[in-house]
Amino acid sequence: MVLNFLKDYLKHRFTSKSRHGTHSPFVYRLTDEVIYDFNVKTAYKSVELQRKKLLHDDSIVHVTDLGAGSHLNKNRSKKVSQIAKNALKSPALAQLIYRLAADTHPKSVIELGTCLGITTAYLSKACPEAEVITIEGCPETAKVAYQNFKDLELENTELQVGNFDVLLPGIIEQQEQLDFVYVDGNHRKDATLNYFNWCLPKVHEGSLLIFDDIYWSKGMKEAWEEIKAHPEVTVTIDLFWIGLVYFRKGQAKEHFKIKF
């Protein structure tokens, strides 16, 4: 599995483009002003200090994994520091998600897969006026995330604990529309496609759906291809680590691979 992942990564590096190979004005602007905006933001500092604390936290949590699990560590009992090292999004990727959220200007944000809450914190700080709802399947991991939210004084974030399949339909039903959805959990083909299809009735022209680990497995790659082919999807951007899905009416259907 690791070898296939490496092959996919190398192929992506050779076939993807920078902003200068992008002819869509929308994607060029997004790449130039958002994806490749590497200026340090004020919000980054406090979240990264919290990450540093987690990387030195040797307390033990008992992990309940309702999804496809980890390629790196299958043990049920893990140190918080292990989870922080192996499962958290890198600063570069978490900060990209911050910029994408800020650029979307959502009224509501839904995240599947809180983990320790670092990416959630970035989403909260990117959209201080939005309601951020995050779902975590593991109760003990969620406790750590909740404490991080308290430490960072996040006031617009609601953490729900349980199975995505049970909680997500009700959350979607309560939303007037879906502005920003980040799917980072249960890396299985059928589950990923279910989440995508459940979201479809509430998406609009300004919606952004982000799917994490689109090269995680054969099933995830198949799910990504099915999402790209859906008739309501007009623009996708494959950044290897994540896939961006847009529903811009009146725009020709195009798929982009961008280096990141």
CYANA upper distance limits for C-alpha pairs under 8 A (distance plus 0.5 A):
  1 MET  CA      5 PHE  CA      6.72
  1 MET  CA    217 SER  CA      7.78
  2 VAL  CA      6 LEU  CA      6.73
  3 LEU  CA      7 LYS  CA      6.76
  4 ASN  CA      8 ASP  CA      6.68
  5 PHE  CA      9 TYR  CA      6.68
  5 PHE  CA    215 TYR  CA      7.21
  5 PHE  CA    216 TRP  CA      7.50
  5 PHE  CA    217 SER  CA      8.22
  6 LEU  CA     10 LEU  CA      6.73
  7 LYS  CA     11 LYS  CA      6.63
  8 ASP  CA     12 HIS  CA      6.58
  8 ASP  CA    215 TYR  CA      7.70
  9 TYR  CA     13 ARG  CA      6.75
  9 TYR  CA    240 PHE  CA      7.60
 10 LEU  CA     14 PHE  CA      6.88
 11 LYS  CA     15 THR  CA      6.69
 12 HIS  CA     16 SER  CA      6.11
 12 HIS  CA    240 PHE  CA      7.39
 12 HIS  CA    257 LYS  CA      8.02
 12 HIS  CA    259 LYS  CA      8.37
 13 ARG  CA    259 LYS  CA      7.04
 15 THR  CA    257 LYS  CA      7.87
 16 SER  CA    256 PHE  CA      8.25
 16 SER  CA    257 LYS  CA      5.10
 16 SER  CA    258 ILE  CA      5.49
 16 SER  CA    259 LYS  CA      5.98
 17 LYS  CA     21 GLY  CA      5.97
 17 LYS  CA     22 THR  CA      7.67
 17 LYS  CA    257 LYS  CA      6.64
 17 LYS  CA    258 ILE  CA      5.38
 17 LYS  CA    259 LYS  CA      6.22
 18 SER  CA     22 THR  CA      7.54
 18 SER  CA     31 THR  CA      8.30
 18 SER  CA    258 ILE  CA      6.20
 18 SER  CA    259 LYS  CA      6.28
 19 ARG  CA     27 VAL  CA      8.37
 19 ARG  CA     28 TYR  CA      5.92
 19 ARG  CA     31 THR  CA      6.17
 19 ARG  CA     32 ASP  CA      6.70
 19 ARG  CA    258 ILE  CA      8.05
 20 HIS  CA     28 TYR  CA      8.12
 22 THR  CA     27 VAL  CA      7.37
 22 THR  CA     28 TYR  CA      6.25
 23 HIS  CA     27 VAL  CA      8.26
 23 HIS  CA     28 TYR  CA      7.34
 24 SER  CA     28 TYR  CA      6.42
 25 PRO  CA     29 ARG  CA      6.58
 26 PHE  CA     30 LEU  CA      6.73
 27 VAL  CA     31 THR  CA      6.44
 28 TYR  CA     32 ASP  CA      6.45
 29 ARG  CA     33 GLU  CA      6.18
 29 ARG  CA     34 VAL  CA      8.09
 30 LEU  CA     34 VAL  CA      5.68
 30 LEU  CA     35 ILE  CA      6.82
 31 THR  CA     35 ILE  CA      5.18
 31 THR  CA     36 TYR  CA      6.30
 32 ASP  CA     36 TYR  CA      5.91
 32 ASP  CA     37 ASP  CA      7.41
 33 GLU  CA     37 ASP  CA      6.09
 34 VAL  CA     96 LEU  CA      8.05
 34 VAL  CA     99 ARG  CA      6.47
 34 VAL  CA    100 LEU  CA      7.06
 34 VAL  CA    103 ASP  CA      7.83
 35 ILE  CA     96 LEU  CA      6.78
 35 ILE  CA     99 ARG  CA      8.00
 35 ILE  CA    100 LEU  CA      8.11
 35 ILE  CA    260 PHE  CA      8.23
 36 TYR  CA    260 PHE  CA      8.49
 40 VAL  CA     44 TYR  CA      7.54
 41 LYS  CA     45 LYS  CA      8.31
 43 ALA  CA     47 VAL  CA      7.48
 43 ALA  CA    122 TYR  CA      8.16
 43 ALA  CA    125 LYS  CA      7.06
 43 ALA  CA    126 ALA  CA      8.48
 44 TYR  CA     48 GLU  CA      6.58
 44 TYR  CA     95 GLN  CA      7.85
 44 TYR  CA    122 TYR  CA      8.11
 45 LYS  CA     49 LEU  CA      6.68
 46 SER  CA     50 GLN  CA      6.87
 46 SER  CA    152 LEU  CA      7.77
 47 VAL  CA     51 ARG  CA      6.81
 47 VAL  CA    118 ILE  CA      7.18
 47 VAL  CA    121 ALA  CA      7.26
 47 VAL  CA    122 TYR  CA      7.55
 47 VAL  CA    152 LEU  CA      7.98
 48 GLU  CA     52 LYS  CA      6.70
 48 GLU  CA     91 PRO  CA      8.00
 49 LEU  CA     53 LYS  CA      7.00
 50 GLN  CA     54 LEU  CA      6.96
 50 GLN  CA    118 ILE  CA      8.31
 50 GLN  CA    148 ASN  CA      7.72
 50 GLN  CA    152 LEU  CA      8.44
 51 ARG  CA     55 LEU  CA      6.78
 51 ARG  CA     84 ALA  CA      7.81
 51 ARG  CA    118 ILE  CA      7.33
 52 LYS  CA     56 HIS  CA      7.16
 53 LYS  CA     57 ASP  CA      6.79
 54 LEU  CA     80 VAL  CA      6.85
 54 LEU  CA     81 SER  CA      6.05
 54 LEU  CA     84 ALA  CA      6.53
 55 LEU  CA     80 VAL  CA      7.76
 55 LEU  CA     81 SER  CA      4.83
 55 LEU  CA     82 GLN  CA      7.87
 55 LEU  CA     84 ALA  CA      6.08
 55 LEU  CA     85 LYS  CA      6.89
 56 HIS  CA     81 SER  CA      6.13
 57 ASP  CA     79 LYS  CA      7.72
 57 ASP  CA     80 VAL  CA      6.11
 57 ASP  CA     81 SER  CA      5.58
 58 ASP  CA     79 LYS  CA      5.71
 58 ASP  CA     80 VAL  CA      6.39
 58 ASP  CA     81 SER  CA      6.26
 59 SER  CA     79 LYS  CA      5.94
 59 SER  CA     80 VAL  CA      6.38
 59 SER  CA     81 SER  CA      8.37
 60 ILE  CA     77 SER  CA      7.00
 60 ILE  CA     78 LYS  CA      5.97
 60 ILE  CA     79 LYS  CA      4.93
 60 ILE  CA     80 VAL  CA      6.66
 61 VAL  CA     77 SER  CA      6.25
 61 VAL  CA     78 LYS  CA      6.07
 61 VAL  CA     79 LYS  CA      6.74
 61 VAL  CA     80 VAL  CA      7.21
 61 VAL  CA    140 GLU  CA      6.46
 61 VAL  CA    141 THR  CA      7.33
 62 HIS  CA     76 ARG  CA      6.10
 62 HIS  CA     77 SER  CA      4.95
 62 HIS  CA     78 LYS  CA      6.94
 62 HIS  CA    140 GLU  CA      6.98
 62 HIS  CA    141 THR  CA      8.49
 63 VAL  CA     76 ARG  CA      5.58
 63 VAL  CA     77 SER  CA      6.54
 63 VAL  CA     78 LYS  CA      7.58
 63 VAL  CA    138 CYS  CA      6.56
 63 VAL  CA    140 GLU  CA      7.28
 63 VAL  CA    141 THR  CA      7.38
 64 THR  CA     76 ARG  CA      7.64
 64 THR  CA    137 GLY  CA      7.43
 64 THR  CA    138 CYS  CA      5.25
 64 THR  CA    139 PRO  CA      7.89
 65 ASP  CA     69 GLY  CA      6.59
 65 ASP  CA    137 GLY  CA      7.42
 65 ASP  CA    138 CYS  CA      6.98
 66 LEU  CA    137 GLY  CA      6.81
 66 LEU  CA    138 CYS  CA      8.29
 66 LEU  CA    163 ASN  CA      7.59
 66 LEU  CA    186 ASN  CA      7.25
 67 GLY  CA    185 GLY  CA      6.85
 67 GLY  CA    186 ASN  CA      4.12
 67 GLY  CA    187 HIS  CA      6.73
 67 GLY  CA    188 ARG  CA      7.85
 68 ALA  CA    185 GLY  CA      8.41
 68 ALA  CA    186 ASN  CA      5.77
 68 ALA  CA    187 HIS  CA      5.75
 68 ALA  CA    188 ARG  CA      6.78
 69 GLY  CA     74 LYS  CA      7.61
 69 GLY  CA    186 ASN  CA      8.10
 69 GLY  CA    187 HIS  CA      8.42
 70 SER  CA     74 LYS  CA      6.78
 70 SER  CA     87 ALA  CA      8.49
 72 LEU  CA     86 ASN  CA      7.75
 78 LYS  CA     82 GLN  CA      6.92
 78 LYS  CA     83 ILE  CA      7.47
 79 LYS  CA     83 ILE  CA      7.10
 80 VAL  CA     84 ALA  CA      6.60
 81 SER  CA     85 LYS  CA      6.58
 82 GLN  CA     86 ASN  CA      6.56
 83 ILE  CA     87 ALA  CA      5.71
 83 ILE  CA     88 LEU  CA      7.47
 83 ILE  CA    116 LEU  CA      8.49
 84 ALA  CA     88 LEU  CA      5.77
 84 ALA  CA    116 LEU  CA      7.82
 87 ALA  CA    115 CYS  CA      8.03
 88 LEU  CA    115 CYS  CA      7.72
 88 LEU  CA    116 LEU  CA      7.89
 88 LEU  CA    118 ILE  CA      7.68
 88 LEU  CA    119 THR  CA      8.30
 89 LYS  CA     93 LEU  CA      6.55
 89 LYS  CA     94 ALA  CA      6.12
 89 LYS  CA    118 ILE  CA      8.44
 89 LYS  CA    119 THR  CA      7.52
 90 SER  CA     94 ALA  CA      6.52
 91 PRO  CA     95 GLN  CA      6.34
 92 ALA  CA     96 LEU  CA      6.69
 93 LEU  CA     97 ILE  CA      6.85
 94 ALA  CA     98 TYR  CA      6.83
 94 ALA  CA    118 ILE  CA      8.34
 94 ALA  CA    119 THR  CA      6.02
 94 ALA  CA    122 TYR  CA      7.39
 95 GLN  CA     99 ARG  CA      6.80
 95 GLN  CA    122 TYR  CA      7.44
 96 LEU  CA    100 LEU  CA      6.68
 97 ILE  CA    101 ALA  CA      6.59
 97 ILE  CA    119 THR  CA      8.24
 97 ILE  CA    122 TYR  CA      8.08
 97 ILE  CA    123 LEU  CA      7.77
 98 TYR  CA    102 ALA  CA      6.67
 98 TYR  CA    119 THR  CA      8.44
 98 TYR  CA    122 TYR  CA      5.79
 98 TYR  CA    123 LEU  CA      5.96
 98 TYR  CA    125 LYS  CA      8.24
 98 TYR  CA    126 ALA  CA      5.92
 99 ARG  CA    103 ASP  CA      6.52
 99 ARG  CA    126 ALA  CA      7.50
100 LEU  CA    104 THR  CA      6.72
101 ALA  CA    105 HIS  CA      7.01
101 ALA  CA    106 PRO  CA      7.57
101 ALA  CA    123 LEU  CA      7.02
101 ALA  CA    126 ALA  CA      6.63
101 ALA  CA    127 CYS  CA      7.33
101 ALA  CA    180 PHE  CA      7.62
102 ALA  CA    106 PRO  CA      8.26
102 ALA  CA    126 ALA  CA      5.43
102 ALA  CA    127 CYS  CA      6.42
104 THR  CA    179 ASP  CA      8.20
104 THR  CA    180 PHE  CA      7.97
104 THR  CA    206 GLY  CA      7.81
104 THR  CA    207 SER  CA      8.25
104 THR  CA    208 LEU  CA      7.93
105 HIS  CA    127 CYS  CA      7.38
106 PRO  CA    127 CYS  CA      7.56
106 PRO  CA    130 ALA  CA      6.80
106 PRO  CA    179 ASP  CA      5.69
106 PRO  CA    180 PHE  CA      6.68
107 LYS  CA    129 GLU  CA      7.51
107 LYS  CA    130 ALA  CA      5.02
107 LYS  CA    131 GLU  CA      6.97
107 LYS  CA    179 ASP  CA      7.20
108 SER  CA    130 ALA  CA      5.50
108 SER  CA    131 GLU  CA      5.21
108 SER  CA    132 VAL  CA      6.43
108 SER  CA    133 ILE  CA      8.32
108 SER  CA    178 LEU  CA      7.45
108 SER  CA    179 ASP  CA      6.55
108 SER  CA    180 PHE  CA      7.17
109 VAL  CA    123 LEU  CA      8.29
109 VAL  CA    130 ALA  CA      7.34
109 VAL  CA    131 GLU  CA      6.61
109 VAL  CA    132 VAL  CA      5.13
109 VAL  CA    133 ILE  CA      6.62
109 VAL  CA    178 LEU  CA      8.17
109 VAL  CA    179 ASP  CA      7.15
109 VAL  CA    180 PHE  CA      5.47
109 VAL  CA    181 VAL  CA      6.37
109 VAL  CA    182 TYR  CA      8.39
110 ILE  CA    132 VAL  CA      6.47
110 ILE  CA    133 ILE  CA      5.39
110 ILE  CA    134 THR  CA      6.26
110 ILE  CA    180 PHE  CA      6.94
110 ILE  CA    181 VAL  CA      5.26
110 ILE  CA    182 TYR  CA      6.75
111 GLU  CA    120 THR  CA      7.87
111 GLU  CA    132 VAL  CA      8.17
111 GLU  CA    133 ILE  CA      6.78
111 GLU  CA    134 THR  CA      5.04
111 GLU  CA    135 ILE  CA      6.83
111 GLU  CA    181 VAL  CA      6.39
111 GLU  CA    182 TYR  CA      5.24
111 GLU  CA    183 VAL  CA      6.49
111 GLU  CA    184 ASP  CA      7.76
112 LEU  CA    134 THR  CA      6.42
112 LEU  CA    135 ILE  CA      5.60
112 LEU  CA    136 GLU  CA      7.32
112 LEU  CA    164 PHE  CA      7.57
112 LEU  CA    182 TYR  CA      6.78
112 LEU  CA    183 VAL  CA      5.39
112 LEU  CA    184 ASP  CA      5.93
112 LEU  CA    185 GLY  CA      6.42
113 GLY  CA    134 THR  CA      7.48
113 GLY  CA    135 ILE  CA      6.17
113 GLY  CA    136 GLU  CA      5.56
113 GLY  CA    137 GLY  CA      7.77
113 GLY  CA    183 VAL  CA      7.49
113 GLY  CA    184 ASP  CA      5.56
113 GLY  CA    185 GLY  CA      5.38
114 THR  CA    118 ILE  CA      8.44
114 THR  CA    119 THR  CA      7.99
114 THR  CA    120 THR  CA      6.93
114 THR  CA    134 THR  CA      6.39
114 THR  CA    135 ILE  CA      6.35
114 THR  CA    136 GLU  CA      5.50
114 THR  CA    142 ALA  CA      7.73
114 THR  CA    145 ALA  CA      7.76
115 CYS  CA    136 GLU  CA      7.00
115 CYS  CA    141 THR  CA      6.68
115 CYS  CA    142 ALA  CA      7.35
115 CYS  CA    145 ALA  CA      7.37
116 LEU  CA    141 THR  CA      6.60
116 LEU  CA    142 ALA  CA      7.23
116 LEU  CA    144 VAL  CA      6.46
116 LEU  CA    145 ALA  CA      4.84
116 LEU  CA    148 ASN  CA      8.10
117 GLY  CA    121 ALA  CA      6.54
117 GLY  CA    142 ALA  CA      8.49
117 GLY  CA    144 VAL  CA      8.44
117 GLY  CA    145 ALA  CA      5.10
117 GLY  CA    146 TYR  CA      7.96
117 GLY  CA    148 ASN  CA      7.27
117 GLY  CA    149 PHE  CA      7.75
118 ILE  CA    122 TYR  CA      7.01
118 ILE  CA    145 ALA  CA      8.27
118 ILE  CA    148 ASN  CA      8.47
119 THR  CA    123 LEU  CA      6.78
120 THR  CA    124 SER  CA      6.64
120 THR  CA    132 VAL  CA      8.50
120 THR  CA    134 THR  CA      7.65
121 ALA  CA    125 LYS  CA      6.67
121 ALA  CA    149 PHE  CA      7.45
121 ALA  CA    152 LEU  CA      8.24
121 ALA  CA    154 LEU  CA      7.76
122 TYR  CA    126 ALA  CA      6.50
123 LEU  CA    127 CYS  CA      6.73
123 LEU  CA    132 VAL  CA      7.93
124 SER  CA    128 PRO  CA      6.26
124 SER  CA    130 ALA  CA      8.17
124 SER  CA    132 VAL  CA      6.83
124 SER  CA    154 LEU  CA      7.28
124 SER  CA    156 ASN  CA      7.09
124 SER  CA    157 THR  CA      7.05
125 LYS  CA    154 LEU  CA      8.31
128 PRO  CA    156 ASN  CA      7.22
129 GLU  CA    156 ASN  CA      7.95
130 ALA  CA    156 ASN  CA      7.32
131 GLU  CA    156 ASN  CA      5.98
131 GLU  CA    157 THR  CA      6.87
131 GLU  CA    158 GLU  CA      8.27
132 VAL  CA    156 ASN  CA      6.52
132 VAL  CA    157 THR  CA      5.17
132 VAL  CA    158 GLU  CA      6.66
133 ILE  CA    157 THR  CA      6.41
133 ILE  CA    158 GLU  CA      5.33
133 ILE  CA    159 LEU  CA      6.58
133 ILE  CA    160 GLN  CA      7.92
134 THR  CA    157 THR  CA      7.93
134 THR  CA    158 GLU  CA      6.75
134 THR  CA    159 LEU  CA      5.54
134 THR  CA    160 GLN  CA      6.72
135 ILE  CA    159 LEU  CA      6.41
135 ILE  CA    160 GLN  CA      5.32
135 ILE  CA    161 VAL  CA      6.18
135 ILE  CA    162 GLY  CA      7.51
135 ILE  CA    164 PHE  CA      7.41
135 ILE  CA    167 LEU  CA      8.41
136 GLU  CA    141 THR  CA      8.22
136 GLU  CA    142 ALA  CA      6.57
136 GLU  CA    159 LEU  CA      7.95
136 GLU  CA    160 GLN  CA      6.94
136 GLU  CA    161 VAL  CA      5.47
136 GLU  CA    162 GLY  CA      6.70
136 GLU  CA    163 ASN  CA      8.16
136 GLU  CA    164 PHE  CA      8.31
137 GLY  CA    142 ALA  CA      8.28
137 GLY  CA    161 VAL  CA      6.06
137 GLY  CA    162 GLY  CA      5.12
137 GLY  CA    163 ASN  CA      5.95
137 GLY  CA    164 PHE  CA      7.63
138 CYS  CA    142 ALA  CA      6.59
138 CYS  CA    161 VAL  CA      7.46
138 CYS  CA    162 GLY  CA      7.66
139 PRO  CA    143 LYS  CA      6.85
139 PRO  CA    161 VAL  CA      6.76
139 PRO  CA    162 GLY  CA      8.19
140 GLU  CA    144 VAL  CA      7.24
141 THR  CA    145 ALA  CA      6.88
142 ALA  CA    146 TYR  CA      6.50
142 ALA  CA    159 LEU  CA      8.28
142 ALA  CA    161 VAL  CA      7.44
143 LYS  CA    147 GLN  CA      6.82
144 VAL  CA    148 ASN  CA      6.86
145 ALA  CA    149 PHE  CA      6.79
146 TYR  CA    150 LYS  CA      6.88
146 TYR  CA    159 LEU  CA      7.79
147 GLN  CA    151 ASP  CA      6.66
148 ASN  CA    152 LEU  CA      6.61
149 PHE  CA    153 GLU  CA      6.42
149 PHE  CA    154 LEU  CA      5.79
149 PHE  CA    157 THR  CA      8.41
150 LYS  CA    154 LEU  CA      6.88
162 GLY  CA    166 VAL  CA      7.91
162 GLY  CA    167 LEU  CA      7.31
163 ASN  CA    167 LEU  CA      6.72
164 PHE  CA    168 LEU  CA      5.89
165 ASP  CA    169 PRO  CA      7.63
166 VAL  CA    170 GLY  CA      8.19
167 LEU  CA    171 ILE  CA      6.93
168 LEU  CA    172 ILE  CA      6.63
168 LEU  CA    195 TYR  CA      8.47
169 PRO  CA    173 GLU  CA      6.63
169 PRO  CA    198 TRP  CA      7.36
170 GLY  CA    174 GLN  CA      6.89
171 ILE  CA    175 GLN  CA      7.21
172 ILE  CA    178 LEU  CA      8.06
172 ILE  CA    198 TRP  CA      8.23
172 ILE  CA    199 CYS  CA      7.48
172 ILE  CA    202 LYS  CA      8.15
175 GLN  CA    202 LYS  CA      8.28
176 GLU  CA    202 LYS  CA      7.60
177 GLN  CA    202 LYS  CA      5.15
177 GLN  CA    203 VAL  CA      6.53
177 GLN  CA    204 HIS  CA      7.71
178 LEU  CA    199 CYS  CA      7.76
178 LEU  CA    202 LYS  CA      5.86
178 LEU  CA    203 VAL  CA      5.67
178 LEU  CA    204 HIS  CA      7.78
178 LEU  CA    207 SER  CA      6.85
179 ASP  CA    203 VAL  CA      7.39
179 ASP  CA    204 HIS  CA      7.99
179 ASP  CA    206 GLY  CA      7.14
179 ASP  CA    207 SER  CA      4.93
179 ASP  CA    208 LEU  CA      6.71
180 PHE  CA    207 SER  CA      6.35
180 PHE  CA    208 LEU  CA      5.47
180 PHE  CA    209 LEU  CA      6.37
180 PHE  CA    210 ILE  CA      8.38
181 VAL  CA    208 LEU  CA      7.02
181 VAL  CA    209 LEU  CA      5.33
181 VAL  CA    210 ILE  CA      6.67
182 TYR  CA    209 LEU  CA      6.51
182 TYR  CA    210 ILE  CA      5.22
182 TYR  CA    211 PHE  CA      6.70
182 TYR  CA    212 ASP  CA      8.09
183 VAL  CA    192 THR  CA      8.47
183 VAL  CA    209 LEU  CA      8.20
183 VAL  CA    210 ILE  CA      6.56
183 VAL  CA    211 PHE  CA      5.48
183 VAL  CA    212 ASP  CA      6.54
184 ASP  CA    211 PHE  CA      7.05
184 ASP  CA    212 ASP  CA      5.60
184 ASP  CA    213 ASP  CA      8.08
185 GLY  CA    212 ASP  CA      8.35
186 ASN  CA    191 ALA  CA      7.18
186 ASN  CA    192 THR  CA      7.85
187 HIS  CA    191 ALA  CA      7.82
187 HIS  CA    192 THR  CA      7.25
187 HIS  CA    213 ASP  CA      8.00
187 HIS  CA    216 TRP  CA      7.83
187 HIS  CA    220 MET  CA      7.14
188 ARG  CA    192 THR  CA      6.51
188 ARG  CA    219 GLY  CA      6.73
188 ARG  CA    220 MET  CA      6.61
189 LYS  CA    193 LEU  CA      6.70
189 LYS  CA    219 GLY  CA      5.23
189 LYS  CA    220 MET  CA      5.62
189 LYS  CA    222 GLU  CA      7.45
189 LYS  CA    223 ALA  CA      5.68
190 ASP  CA    194 ASN  CA      6.60
190 ASP  CA    223 ALA  CA      8.05
191 ALA  CA    195 TYR  CA      6.80
192 THR  CA    196 PHE  CA      6.81
192 THR  CA    220 MET  CA      8.17
192 THR  CA    223 ALA  CA      7.23
193 LEU  CA    197 ASN  CA      6.57
193 LEU  CA    223 ALA  CA      6.66
193 LEU  CA    227 ILE  CA      7.90
194 ASN  CA    198 TRP  CA      6.52
195 TYR  CA    199 CYS  CA      6.79
196 PHE  CA    200 LEU  CA      6.96
196 PHE  CA    227 ILE  CA      8.05
197 ASN  CA    201 PRO  CA      8.39
199 CYS  CA    203 VAL  CA      6.96
203 VAL  CA    207 SER  CA      6.14
203 VAL  CA    247 PHE  CA      8.12
204 HIS  CA    247 PHE  CA      7.08
204 HIS  CA    248 ARG  CA      8.46
205 GLU  CA    246 TYR  CA      7.98
205 GLU  CA    247 PHE  CA      5.63
205 GLU  CA    248 ARG  CA      5.26
205 GLU  CA    249 LYS  CA      6.67
206 GLY  CA    246 TYR  CA      7.98
206 GLY  CA    247 PHE  CA      7.53
206 GLY  CA    248 ARG  CA      7.40
207 SER  CA    246 TYR  CA      6.78
207 SER  CA    247 PHE  CA      7.10
208 LEU  CA    244 LEU  CA      7.33
208 LEU  CA    245 VAL  CA      6.26
208 LEU  CA    246 TYR  CA      5.85
208 LEU  CA    247 PHE  CA      8.18
209 LEU  CA    244 LEU  CA      6.51
209 LEU  CA    245 VAL  CA      5.60
209 LEU  CA    246 TYR  CA      7.37
210 ILE  CA    242 ILE  CA      7.13
210 ILE  CA    243 GLY  CA      6.12
210 ILE  CA    244 LEU  CA      5.27
210 ILE  CA    245 VAL  CA      6.75
211 PHE  CA    242 ILE  CA      6.06
211 PHE  CA    243 GLY  CA      5.65
211 PHE  CA    244 LEU  CA      7.19
212 ASP  CA    241 TRP  CA      6.81
212 ASP  CA    242 ILE  CA      4.96
212 ASP  CA    243 GLY  CA      7.02
213 ASP  CA    220 MET  CA      8.01
213 ASP  CA    240 PHE  CA      8.02
213 ASP  CA    241 TRP  CA      5.84
213 ASP  CA    242 ILE  CA      6.20
214 ILE  CA    220 MET  CA      5.88
214 ILE  CA    221 LYS  CA      6.13
214 ILE  CA    223 ALA  CA      8.46
214 ILE  CA    224 TRP  CA      6.67
214 ILE  CA    240 PHE  CA      7.34
214 ILE  CA    241 TRP  CA      7.15
214 ILE  CA    242 ILE  CA      6.58
214 ILE  CA    243 GLY  CA      7.04
215 TYR  CA    220 MET  CA      6.60
215 TYR  CA    221 LYS  CA      5.86
215 TYR  CA    240 PHE  CA      7.35
215 TYR  CA    241 TRP  CA      7.86
216 TRP  CA    220 MET  CA      6.46
216 TRP  CA    221 LYS  CA      7.78
217 SER  CA    221 LYS  CA      6.78
218 LYS  CA    222 GLU  CA      6.75
219 GLY  CA    223 ALA  CA      6.66
220 MET  CA    224 TRP  CA      6.66
221 LYS  CA    225 GLU  CA      6.86
222 GLU  CA    226 GLU  CA      6.81
223 ALA  CA    227 ILE  CA      6.69
224 TRP  CA    228 LYS  CA      6.70
224 TRP  CA    243 GLY  CA      8.37
225 GLU  CA    229 ALA  CA      6.74
226 GLU  CA    230 HIS  CA      6.86
227 ILE  CA    233 VAL  CA      7.96
228 LYS  CA    233 VAL  CA      6.92
228 LYS  CA    236 THR  CA      7.07
228 LYS  CA    245 VAL  CA      8.25
228 LYS  CA    255 HIS  CA      8.04
229 ALA  CA    233 VAL  CA      7.70
232 GLU  CA    247 PHE  CA      6.79
233 VAL  CA    245 VAL  CA      7.31
233 VAL  CA    246 TYR  CA      6.57
233 VAL  CA    247 PHE  CA      5.52
233 VAL  CA    248 ARG  CA      8.27
233 VAL  CA    253 LYS  CA      7.84
234 THR  CA    245 VAL  CA      8.41
234 THR  CA    246 TYR  CA      6.60
234 THR  CA    247 PHE  CA      5.74
234 THR  CA    248 ARG  CA      6.46
234 THR  CA    249 LYS  CA      7.82
234 THR  CA    251 GLN  CA      7.06
234 THR  CA    252 ALA  CA      6.95
234 THR  CA    253 LYS  CA      4.79
234 THR  CA    254 GLU  CA      6.82
235 VAL  CA    245 VAL  CA      6.62
235 VAL  CA    246 TYR  CA      5.58
235 VAL  CA    247 PHE  CA      7.16
235 VAL  CA    248 ARG  CA      7.67
235 VAL  CA    252 ALA  CA      8.46
235 VAL  CA    253 LYS  CA      6.26
235 VAL  CA    254 GLU  CA      5.67
235 VAL  CA    255 HIS  CA      6.25
235 VAL  CA    256 PHE  CA      8.28
236 THR  CA    243 GLY  CA      7.42
236 THR  CA    244 LEU  CA      5.86
236 THR  CA    245 VAL  CA      5.17
236 THR  CA    246 TYR  CA      6.66
236 THR  CA    254 GLU  CA      7.28
236 THR  CA    255 HIS  CA      5.37
236 THR  CA    256 PHE  CA      6.63
237 ILE  CA    243 GLY  CA      6.21
237 ILE  CA    244 LEU  CA      5.46
237 ILE  CA    245 VAL  CA      7.28
237 ILE  CA    255 HIS  CA      6.57
237 ILE  CA    256 PHE  CA      5.26
237 ILE  CA    257 LYS  CA      6.25
237 ILE  CA    258 ILE  CA      7.29
238 ASP  CA    242 ILE  CA      7.02
238 ASP  CA    243 GLY  CA      5.17
238 ASP  CA    244 LEU  CA      7.01
238 ASP  CA    255 HIS  CA      8.18
238 ASP  CA    256 PHE  CA      6.52
238 ASP  CA    257 LYS  CA      5.13
238 ASP  CA    258 ILE  CA      6.69
239 LEU  CA    243 GLY  CA      6.44
239 LEU  CA    244 LEU  CA      8.41
239 LEU  CA    257 LYS  CA      6.63
239 LEU  CA    258 ILE  CA      5.88
239 LEU  CA    259 LYS  CA      6.71
239 LEU  CA    260 PHE  CA      6.55
240 PHE  CA    257 LYS  CA      8.37
240 PHE  CA    260 PHE  CA      8.41
